Every structure is written in C-alpha cells, then in structure tokens.
Amino acid sequence: MPALWTSGFRPFYLLAGLFAALSIPLWAARFAGWLGEWVYFSESVWHAHEMIFGYAFAVIVGFLLTAVRNWTGRPTPSGGALATIAALWVAARILVFTPWTELAAFADTAFALAAAAGIAVPLVASRNRRNYFFIALLVLLGAVNLGFYLAKDDVLDLPVGAGLQIALDLILFVMAVMAGRVIPVFTAGALPGANPRRIAWLDRTALSLVLLLVVADLLEVPEELVALVAGAGAAFHLARLALWRPWRTVERPLVWILHASYGWIVVYLALRALAELGLIMPSLATHALTVGAIGGLTLGMMTRTARGHTGLPLEAGRAEVAAYSLVQLAAAVRVFGPLFEPQLYLDALVVSGAMWSAAFALFVVVYWPILTRARADDRPG
C-alpha cells in the first residue's frame, strides 16, 4: 500500500500540520476585519472548537494509532481503514463551513468512535490495561464534541463555552500523562548526564490536580476554589518539570522543545488561577495552554516520532529549530503582549498567528516527503 496509509501518524500529522498552517491566519485576518464580508467562523467558539477537535484531536489520534501498535505488538488501522478514519476527520472540517452542522456532528462523532475502536481492539486483545483509559479518553472527547454541536443547535441546554473548557482540560490531562512518560526518557536518552528524576507521589499529585480541575469545571464550582486548584497545580507541575532538569537540554532541540512546551502548562495553570480571581483576561490563560503547551508539545512530538518511525536520525535540523522557536515566540507574543500592553491586543494576535502559521508551514514542507515515502531503513511502518 502507499506509505502514507501504513501508519496512523503519517496522514494525521500531515492533516494537522496543514490545518494549523492555514486556519490560524484565516482566523486572525477575520478577527482583524481584513476579509470583508467573507466570514471564517463567525463566532470565536468555532475557532476554539476547530483548534481543539480539528487540530489537537488529529494529532492525538495519529499518535495513539502509532503508539498502541508499539505498546501491544498488534496492528492498528492501516490502508483503507485508516483512510476512512482520516476521511471522516476531513469531512467534519469541511462541513463546519456549511449550514449542515448536523452532518459535521455525525462525521466528528464517527471519527472519534472509529479512532477509539482502532486502539481498543489491540489494547483489549493484548490485555494492555494500563492504557485502557486512552479508549475512554477518545470516546469522552467525542461525547463532549457531540454535546457542543447539540448545544449550538439548541437541542441541549448546555453552556457551549463550558464544553470547550472540559475538552481543553481533558487534553491537558493526556498531555501531562504522556509528558511524564516520555520527556524524562527522551532526556536521559539524548543526554546521558542529565539524570532526570521522577517522584511517584509528586507525579500522582500533579495529575490528580488536573483531574480536580476537570471536575471543578464540570460542576462549575466557585471561582475561588478553581483558582486554588489551578494555583496548586502550577506549583506541582513546576516541581515536576524541575526534576527533569530542562536547563541541561539546550543543545538538543528535539528535547528542549518538549521541556519548554511543558513549561507553558505551568504558565497556564498560574494564569488560570489569576483569571478565576478576576485579575487578568481568561483568554490569556487559554492561549498559554493552546499555543504554548498544545502547539509546542504536539509539534515536538510530531517531529520526533515522525523521524523515529521513518528510520531517520533523531536530530533536529535548522527547519525544526526554526519551527520550534516560532511556536514558542507565538505563545509569548499572544500571552504576554496583551498582558503587559492591552492596547496591542490585535497586533499581538496577528503577529502571533503569523508566527504559528510559519512554524507549521515549515513542518509541512519538511515532513511531507518524509511522511509520504517508505521508511529510510526499509522496515515496515
């Protein structure tokens, strides 16, 4: 079969990269009023929805379809089955531009369930119970997404923004889980003298605080309690990151991008606490998570896993370093620009969007040939 359809990371990393490169500049131009009568996502909730359930969900699915194959030694969807799952994602991304959002809801829900089934079969067959929660995660994200559509169509009396926040909380949790598994390992492998450490009780507490944040947002508890949970989470995740010794990774871009992006989780939780107390705009915290943490971690993982699973050396070139730097700068401009100079909000949004788009355009240009051709070492995958 064509190399593109041999493993889940190949089509979904490309689709996510293309979507990230194209959608954000369109949204920034629409927000700035440069598109005239043509409207790209007339409401900001659609922009948020597509970056969560379009971009981030695609990367998660591509990663899990590939990782589960490695964890279990059993096949995950490839060939026609993988192409069908990808087609459902593409159909949903197109249909949200049309009046037929009920069809978009059907395609998005079918995509989530198909992806969940794609990892459930090998996980259950191999009794890999440690990773069963990823099946539940995909189903739960699909359910939250369906709830968003139903709320937008006034079928359900639910706050649309709250559903998006729950989805972000769930993605934050899966990032925190996977980062704890891979960042110390990648750091030790790339830098033998770095000696990253993990403390079990600290890891459990840090992850538990993220789960508490999910519950707090779900139950809509008082803002002061949410601020307490978020502030404590910032402290524990900062301690967790410090144990991984990020300052020793400067010479290894494939590693420092993961550390730097995890640092945005700390920034997000700290800003979330301030936002709940009414001290800053909530959107600043949200974009610390979406641009800095999600954007940086997904870009870092896409480049590293793509190179690893195509038989290429685990070394970042100039293009990767440029992309990593651009996405980090995009987060800094988007968050700290309006924080310190509120009158520059629109300028910060446009500049940040341009940097983000350039970062993912670089990824697509460099990794298109890598992801669409056979492995360099002639192994399957």
N, C-alpha and C positions, 0 to 999 in steps of 0.2 A: 504494500500500500504506500501511497505518498508519505514522505517523512512527517509532514505536518500533522497527520492523523494517527501517529504511532503512540503518542503520549499526551496526557491532558494539558501539560504545561505549554506545549507548543502553540495550539490555537488560542488558548485563553490568555496567555501572556501577550501575544500579538494583538488580539482584540482589545484587551485592557489598555495597552500602550497607545494604540490608535485612538481609542475613545478618550483617554486622558489628554492626548495632544490636541485633539480637535474640539472637545466640548468646552473646556475651560475658557479659551479665548473667545468663543462664541458667547458664553455666558457673560464674561467681562464686558464685551462690546455691547451686548444687550442691556446690561445694567448701566453702562455709561451713556446709553441713549444713542449709540452710533449706528444702529441698524434700522432706524426709521420705523416704518410701520411693521416691518417683519419682526416677529416675536419668537425668541427662543426661550421656551419655558416661561410663560407669562408670570408665573409665581416662583418665588425663591424656593418653596418647598420642593418643586420639581427638580431644581438644580441639586438640592440636597439629596433627594431620592435617587437621582441617577448616579451621583458620585458614590453613594452607599451601595445601592443594589445593581448599578451598572458596573462601575469600575472596581470597587473593593470586592464585591461578591465574585466577579470574574477571576480575580487573582486568587482568592481563597479556593475556589473550585479547581482552578488549574493546579495549584499547589497540592491540594488534598488528593486529587486523582493520581498525581505522580507519587506523592509520599506514601499513600496507602499501598501502592504496588510494592514499594521498597519495604515497608513495615511487615507486610504479610507474605511476600513472595508469590502473590496471586495476581492475575490480570485485573486491571480496571478498564473501563470502556475505551476502545480504540476504533479506528476505521469508521464505519457507518454509524455506529452507536455514538461515538464521540462527536462526529459531525452533526448528528441530530441534536445532541445537547447544546452544542455551540449555536446551531440554527435557532433554537428556542430563545437563547440569550439575544441573538441579533434581532429576531422578530420583535421581542419586547422593547428593545432600544428604538426600533423604527416606529412601533405602534404608539409609543407615548407622545409622538409628534402629531398624531391624528385624533379625531374625535372619538375613536373607538378604544377608549381606555379599558373597557371591559375585556377586549381581546389582548391588550397588553398585560392585564392582570392574569389572564389564563396562561399566556406564554411564560410570564415570570414565575408563576406558581409551578407550572410544569417543569420549568428549568430547575428550580430548587429541588423538587421531588426526584427528578431524574438524576441530578447530581448526588443527592442523598442515597439513592438506590445504587449508584455506581460505586460508592465507597462502602455501602452497607454489606453487599454480597461478599466481597473478600474479607472484610473485618469479621463478620459473623462466622464465615466458613473457617477462618483461622483461629477463631475464639480470641481475637485480639481485644479483650475487654477494656484495656487501658485507653483505647481510642474510640470506644463506642460513643463518647459524648460528642464527637465530631458529626456523627449521623444526626443526633438530636439538634446540634447547632444549625445544620443546614435546613432541617425541617422547620425549626423555630424561626430562622431568618425568613424562610418562605412564608410562614404564617404571619409574621409581622408585616411583610411586604403586602400580602393579600389584605390584611387589615387596613393598610394605608390606602389602597385602591378603594376599598369599600367605604372608608371614611370620606374620601374625596368625592365619591358618588352619592354621599348622604344615605348609604344603605345602613351603615353603622354609626351610632352616635359616639364617636371616639375623637379625641384631640389628635389631629394629624401630626403636629409637632412632637407630641409625646411618643408616638410610634417611631418616629425617626430617631429620637434620643435613645430609645430602647435598643434599636438596631445598632447605633453607634456604641452603646455600652457592651453589646454582645461582641462586636468586632474588637473593641478594646480588650475584652477578656481573652479572646482567642489569640490576639497578638501577644498579650502578656504571657500566656501559657507557652506559645511556641518560642517566644524570645528566650524564656527561661530554659528551654530545652536546647536551643541551637546556638545562642550567642556565646555562652561560656565554652561550648565545644569548638565552635569555629575559631574563637580567640585562642584557645590552647593549641589548636592545630596549626594556626598560622604563626603564632608567636610562642614558642615553647617556654620562654622565660616569663611570660605574662602571669601565669598562675592565677587565673580567675577562680573565684570561690563561690560556692553556693551554701547557704544555710537553710535547712529544710523548714524550720519554723518561720523564718523570715519570708521565704517564698510563699508558704501557705497563707501567712497573714496578708501579704501584698495582694495575692489573688483573691482572698476572701473579701478584702475591702472593695475590690472591683465588683464582685458579686453583690455585695451590700449596696453598691451604687445602682446596680440593675434593679434590685428590689426597691430601693428608695425612689427611683424614677417611676417604677411601675405603680407603686402605691401613692405617689405624689405626696410624700411626707413633707413636713415643714422645711423651708429653705435652710434654716439654721442647722438642722440635722444633716441635710445633704452636704452643706459646707464642711461640717465636722468629718464626715466620711471621706470626702474628697481631699481635705487637708491632710488627714491621717494617711490616706493612700499615697499622696505626693511624698510624704516623709519616708514611707516604707519602700516605695519604688526607687527613690533616690538612694537609699541604703543598699538596695538590691543591685542597682547599677554600679555603685561604687565598688562593690565586691568583685565585679567583673573587670575592674581596672581599665576603664576606657582610655585613660591618658597614655597607655602603652601601645595603642593601636594606630597611631598617626601615620605610620609608614605602610599600613596595609588598608587601602581604601575599601576592599571588599568586606573588611571587618569594621572599620571606623564608621561607615555609613549606618551600620546596624546599631552601634552604640549611640551615635549622635541622634538617630531617629527615636531610639528608646528614651533618650533624654527629653524628647518632646512629650512623652506620656507624663513625665514628672511636671513639666510646664503646664500641660493641660489640666492636670488634677489641681495644681495650685491656683491656676486662673479660674477653674470651675468653682473652687471654694470662694474666691473673691466675687465672682459673678453672682453666686447664690446670695451673698450678703449685700448685693446691690452696688458694689464698688466699681465694677467695670462692665462693659457690654458682654453679654453671653457669647456673642459671635466670635469674640477674640479667643475664648477658651476653645470653642468648637473648631476653629481653624488651626489652633495649635495641634489638635488631635488629627484633623483630616489632612491638612497639608504637611505638617511636620512629621507626625508619627506614622499615619497610614501611608502617606505618599512616600516618605523616606524608607520605611521598613519594606513596603512592597517592592519598591524599585531595587533596593539592596538584595532582597531575596530573589527577585526575578532574574537579576543579572548573575548572581552566584549559582542558583540552581540550574539556570539555563546553561551556563558554562559547564557545570559539573555533569549534567545529564546529557550533554552532547560531546563529551570527551575532550573538552578544551581545558587548557591550564587555568587554574583558579587564580588568575591575576587580572586586575583591572587596568585597562588602558586609559589613554587620555580622554576618550569619549565618555567612558564610565565615570571617571573622576569629575569631568565637567558636568555630567548629568546629576551626580550626587550633590555637587556644590550648588547647582542651580536650584534643586528642590529644597535644600536647606535654606538658601537665601530667600526663596519664595515664601517659606514659612515665616522667616524672621521679618520680612517686609510686611506680610499680611497681618501678623500679630502685633509686632512692636511698633510699626508705623502708626496705625490708628491709636494705639495705646498711649503713645507719648505726644502725637500730633493729630488729634481727632479731625482737624480741618483737612488733612491729607488722606482721608479715608478712601475716596475714589481713586486718587493717584496710586495709593498703596495697592488697591485691588487690581488695577490694570497692570502695574509693574509685576506684582506677584503672579498674576495669571500668565503674563508673557514668559516669565522665568519657568513656571511649571510646565507650560506647553513646550518650551525649548528642551527641557530635561527629557520629557517623554518622546518628543520627536527624535532626539538623539538616540534614545533606546530603540525605537522602531527602526531607524535607518541602520544601526549597527547590528541589531539582533534579527532583523528579517531574514537575511541569508542563513544565519546560524540556526534559527528555529524551523526553517523550511527545507533544510537539507539533512541528509543522513549523518549520524554521529561520525566525528573525526576518526574514532578508533574502530569503526565498522561493527561495533556491538549493536544489538537491537535496542530500540528505545527512542 
